[in-house]
Amino acid sequence: MHLNSSANGEHNNGRTFRSANTLGNMTNTATAAISNIGVIGAGTMGNGIAHVFAQSGYRVTLIDVNAAQLEKAIGTISKNLDRQVAKGTLTEAQKATALGNISTATDVAAGVAHAQLVVEAATENIDLKLKIFRELDTVAPPGCILATNTSSISITKIAAATRRPALVIGMHFMNPVPVMKLVEIINGYATASSVTDTITALCTALGKIPCAVNDYPGFIANRILMPMINEAICSLYEGVAGVEAIDTVMKLGMAHPMGPLQLADFIGLDVCCSILKVLYEGFGNPKYAACPLLVNMVTAGRLGVKSGEGFYVYTAGSKDMVVSSSFAGR
Ligand SMILES: NC(=O)c1ccc[n+]([C@@H]2O[C@H](COP(=O)([O-])OP(=O)(O)OC[C@H]3O[C@@H](n4cnc5c(N)ncnc54)[C@H](O)[C@@H]3O)[C@@H](O)[C@H]2O)c1
């Protein structure tokens, strides 16, 4: 494995393998230049990303086209900070400081005017992301790093919509952001290694564990996770075992905290289906084709937790795992 920890701005060209551990030891010098961060999209991921930056002392402008969503996000961040105070991991004063570090905007140009880094966490739609990055390229200050939290869209393609592809990178936070340690850092074909170094050091400063990978369909997390989930659904479809048996084998046999069918419900079956489509089209390999049962469930609106039913049924206020009547007795 070729390790490259230089910070001289050369391109990764999608071929250089980098060690996050090596880079994680870097001092804060690389991040010293970053104090103002724009976060685009105030949904599930955007509010978590704003939360962790603000808690670590960065000034954050949270930007969303929907003003009501911004209000909701600030409420969610406040509630999540309260939980940390109740656990004793944060003081009331630290909570107030973190909240004071966040401002909101509905206008992208105003929101990123003083940013040294923008993290985009808007809806997973390629046309939308390309439009956002075209705009960011014209309104963000020169030298501002443009990161995306996309789960599956090519960083190289997003970067090509800008005139600063060397400054575009993937920062794939995991859900829920304040809790999950990993940030998968994705180098686009043209991402400068100095940018990878800066973002790696920044993640370490947030208390996260950065892991750098290159830009191929599904990156690492979803390239490995989604075929496992798809195989679990195929096993159910073929009658090899029922929902509970499949999840129990993987929980108790492989020490997974959650079975693959429960995890698919949590992620959203529509999201799983669209990531499998990216893998299928990106590699041109039929092994990534979504199981017909998954496609049918998405078509029928059975999307998992968000729709109230997937492989399990979700009743508000209940933590019991109840298998959907579509699969009961199997
Ligand atoms: N949800 C997850 O578990 C998860 C995990 C990792 C990565 N991601 C990725 O993170 C990104 C966001 O996902 P999410 O689950 O938070 O989505 P979400 O639907 O909860 O939130 C998306 C937000 O983007 C806003 N938005 C849409 N267009 C916008 C625009 N032009 N400008 C500003 N804001 C805009 C919407 O109003 C919404 O508030 C996606 O790329 C997704 O693939 C999601």
The ligand as a Tripos MOL2 file, in Angstrom:
@<TRIPOS>MOLECULE
LIG
   44    48     1     0     0
SMALL
NO_CHARGES

@<TRIPOS>ATOM
      1 N1        -30.2830    9.8780    6.3380 N.am      1 LIG1
      2 C1        -29.1930    9.1370    6.4360 C.2       1 LIG1
      3 O1        -29.1460    8.1340    7.1690 O.2       1 LIG1
      4 C2        -27.9530    9.5390    5.6640 C.ar      1 LIG1
      5 C3        -26.7200    8.9860    6.0240 C.ar      1 LIG1
      6 C4        -25.5740    9.4030    5.3490 C.ar      1 LIG1
      7 C5        -25.6710   10.3260    4.3080 C.ar      1 LIG1
      8 N2        -26.8980   10.8270    3.9450 N.ar      1 LIG1
      9 C6        -26.9410   11.8200    2.8630 C.3       1 LIG1
     10 O2        -27.1070   13.1040    3.4310 O.3       1 LIG1
     11 C7        -27.8420   13.9510    2.5490 C.3       1 LIG1
     12 C8        -29.0670   14.4970    3.2640 C.3       1 LIG1
     13 O3        -29.8580   13.4180    3.6870 O.3       1 LIG1
     14 P1        -30.9800   13.6070    4.8150 P.3       1 LIG1
     15 O4        -31.3790   12.2250    5.2190 O.co2     1 LIG1
     16 O5        -30.5220   14.5950    5.8310 O.co2     1 LIG1
     17 O6        -32.1390   14.2660    3.9430 O.3       1 LIG1
     18 P2        -33.4370   15.0680    4.4620 P.3       1 LIG1
     19 O7        -34.4920   14.8230    3.4620 O.co2     1 LIG1
     20 O8        -33.7000   14.7660    5.9070 O.co2     1 LIG1
     21 O9        -32.9690   16.6100    4.3900 O.3       1 LIG1
     22 C9        -32.6600   17.2470    3.1840 C.3       1 LIG1
     23 C10       -32.8230   18.7510    3.3940 C.3       1 LIG1
     24 O10       -32.3210   19.4220    2.2330 O.3       1 LIG1
     25 C11       -33.1190   20.5650    2.0260 C.3       1 LIG1
     26 N3        -32.9180   21.0640    0.6650 N.ar      1 LIG1
     27 C12       -33.4160   20.5670   -0.4950 C.ar      1 LIG1
     28 N4        -32.9930   21.3320   -1.5310 N.ar      1 LIG1
     29 C13       -32.2090   22.3160   -1.0110 C.ar      1 LIG1
     30 C14       -31.4820   23.4010   -1.5710 C.ar      1 LIG1
     31 N5        -31.4890   23.6420   -2.8870 N.pl3     1 LIG1
     32 N6        -30.7960   24.2130   -0.7510 N.ar      1 LIG1
     33 C15       -30.8060   24.0030    0.5950 C.ar      1 LIG1
     34 N7        -31.4690   22.9780    1.1820 N.ar      1 LIG1
     35 C16       -32.1590   22.1530    0.3830 C.ar      1 LIG1
     36 C17       -34.5340   20.0810    2.3220 C.3       1 LIG1
     37 O11       -35.3990   21.1680    2.5830 O.3       1 LIG1
     38 C18       -34.2850   19.1990    3.5540 C.3       1 LIG1
     39 O12       -34.4150   19.9480    4.7600 O.3       1 LIG1
     40 C19       -28.1680   13.0870    1.3270 C.3       1 LIG1
     41 O13       -27.1920   13.3070    0.3510 O.3       1 LIG1
     42 C20       -28.0840   11.6640    1.8840 C.3       1 LIG1
     43 O14       -27.7690   10.6980    0.9000 O.3       1 LIG1
     44 C21       -28.0360   10.4660    4.6010 C.ar      1 LIG1
@<TRIPOS>BOND
     1     1     2 1
     2     2     3 2
     3     2     4 1
     4     4     5 ar
     5     4    44 ar
     6     5     6 ar
     7     6     7 ar
     8     7     8 ar
     9     8     9 1
    10     8    44 ar
    11     9    10 1
    12     9    42 1
    13    10    11 1
    14    11    12 1
    15    11    40 1
    16    12    13 1
    17    13    14 1
    18    14    15 2
    19    14    16 1
    20    14    17 1
    21    17    18 1
    22    18    19 2
    23    18    20 1
    24    18    21 1
    25    21    22 1
    26    22    23 1
    27    23    24 1
    28    23    38 1
    29    24    25 1
    30    25    26 1
    31    25    36 1
    32    26    27 ar
    33    26    35 ar
    34    27    28 ar
    35    28    29 ar
    36    29    30 ar
    37    29    35 ar
    38    30    31 1
    39    30    32 ar
    40    32    33 ar
    41    33    34 ar
    42    34    35 ar
    43    36    37 1
    44    36    38 1
    45    38    39 1
    46    40    41 1
    47    40    42 1
    48    42    43 1
@<TRIPOS>SUBSTRUCTURE
     1 LIG1         1 GROUP 0 **** ****
